[in-house]
Amino acid sequence: MKSRLPQEFQGGNANMNQMVRKAQKMQEDITRVQEEIEAKEFTKQVGGGAMELVMTGDKKLKSVTLKPEAVDPDDIEMLQDLIISGVNEIIQDIEDYGAAEMEKVTGGVSLPGLI
């Protein structure tokens, strides 16, 4: 099985210094993108707008805003389900965004453990 390396990294005549510089540049770009993602705020509305969540890219929940109609003392389970659903959805949004941004930097090369 052949490995899939970018064209400039293939062959015996590859310039090692050039490869090292490109790898260092990619690492710098990855670090920059990770920092940008962590600082970015994500907002998600669920339950037809009954709840709004704000979370940072490093998955710290900043706020939960509930509309009064979302709070029914006779149906606490619905509110609990809404919160769980919303948190899971916003985390998935953050992960999808991070993966897309990393793909731009890495050119689609899979680097396990990045995001």
C-alpha positions as CSV (number, residue, x, y, z in Angstrom):
1,M,0.0,0.0,0.0
2,K,1.4,3.4,-1.0
3,S,1.1,6.3,1.5
4,R,-0.6,9.4,0.3
5,L,1.8,12.3,0.8
6,P,1.6,15.7,-0.9
7,Q,3.4,15.8,-4.2
8,E,6.2,17.9,-2.9
9,F,7.0,15.3,-0.2
10,Q,7.2,12.4,-2.7
11,G,10.3,11.1,-4.4
12,G,13.9,10.8,-3.4
13,N,14.8,14.3,-4.6
14,A,12.7,16.1,-2.0
15,N,14.4,18.9,-0.3
16,M,14.4,18.0,3.4
17,N,14.8,21.7,4.6
18,Q,11.8,22.6,2.5
19,M,9.7,19.7,4.0
20,V,10.7,20.8,7.5
21,R,9.7,24.4,6.8
22,K,6.4,23.4,5.4
23,A,5.7,21.1,8.4
24,Q,6.6,24.0,10.8
25,K,4.3,26.4,8.9
26,M,1.5,23.8,9.0
27,Q,2.1,23.4,12.8
28,E,2.0,27.2,13.3
29,D,-1.2,27.4,11.2
30,I,-2.8,24.6,13.2
31,T,-2.0,26.3,16.5
32,R,-3.4,29.6,15.2
33,V,-6.6,28.0,14.0
34,Q,-7.0,26.0,17.3
35,E,-6.7,29.3,19.3
36,E,-9.2,31.1,17.0
37,I,-11.7,28.2,17.4
38,E,-11.3,28.2,21.2
39,A,-11.9,32.0,21.4
40,K,-14.9,31.9,19.1
41,E,-18.4,32.0,20.5
42,F,-21.1,29.7,19.1
43,T,-24.8,30.2,19.6
44,K,-27.5,27.6,19.2
45,Q,-31.3,27.9,19.4
46,V,-33.3,24.7,20.1
47,G,-36.9,23.9,20.8
48,G,-38.2,26.4,18.2
49,G,-36.3,29.2,19.9
50,A,-37.4,28.2,23.4
51,M,-33.8,28.0,24.5
52,E,-30.6,29.6,23.4
53,L,-27.2,28.4,24.3
54,V,-23.9,30.3,24.0
55,M,-20.7,28.2,24.2
56,T,-17.1,29.0,23.4
57,G,-15.0,26.9,21.0
58,D,-13.2,25.2,23.9
59,K,-16.7,24.0,25.0
60,K,-17.3,26.2,28.0
61,L,-21.0,27.0,28.3
62,K,-21.4,30.8,28.7
63,S,-25.1,31.2,28.9
64,V,-28.5,29.5,28.7
65,T,-31.5,31.7,27.9
66,L,-35.0,30.2,28.4
67,K,-38.3,31.6,27.2
68,P,-40.9,31.5,29.9
69,E,-43.0,29.0,27.8
70,A,-40.1,26.5,28.0
71,V,-40.5,26.2,31.7
72,D,-43.5,24.1,32.6
73,P,-43.4,22.9,36.3
74,D,-45.6,20.0,35.3
75,D,-43.2,18.8,32.6
76,I,-39.7,19.1,34.0
77,E,-38.5,16.2,31.8
78,M,-39.2,18.2,28.6
79,L,-37.0,21.0,29.9
80,Q,-34.3,18.5,30.8
81,D,-34.5,16.9,27.4
82,L,-34.3,20.3,25.8
83,I,-31.1,21.2,27.7
84,I,-29.4,17.9,26.9
85,S,-30.4,18.2,23.2
86,G,-29.2,21.8,23.0
87,V,-25.8,21.1,24.6
88,N,-25.2,18.1,22.4
89,E,-26.2,20.0,19.3
90,I,-23.9,23.0,20.0
91,I,-21.0,20.7,20.8
92,Q,-21.5,19.0,17.5
93,D,-21.6,22.4,15.7
94,I,-18.3,23.3,17.4
95,E,-16.7,20.0,16.4
96,D,-17.9,20.2,12.8
97,Y,-16.7,23.8,12.5
98,G,-13.3,22.9,14.0
99,A,-12.9,19.9,11.6
100,A,-13.7,22.1,8.6
101,E,-11.2,24.8,9.7
102,M,-8.5,22.2,10.3
103,E,-9.1,20.6,6.9
104,K,-8.4,24.0,5.3
105,V,-5.0,24.1,7.1
106,T,-4.0,20.5,6.6
107,G,-5.3,20.1,3.1
108,G,-7.4,17.1,4.2
109,V,-4.5,15.2,5.7
110,S,-5.7,13.4,8.8
111,L,-3.8,14.3,11.9
112,P,-5.3,12.3,14.8
113,G,-5.9,14.2,18.0
114,L,-6.1,17.7,16.6
115,I,-9.8,18.4,17.1
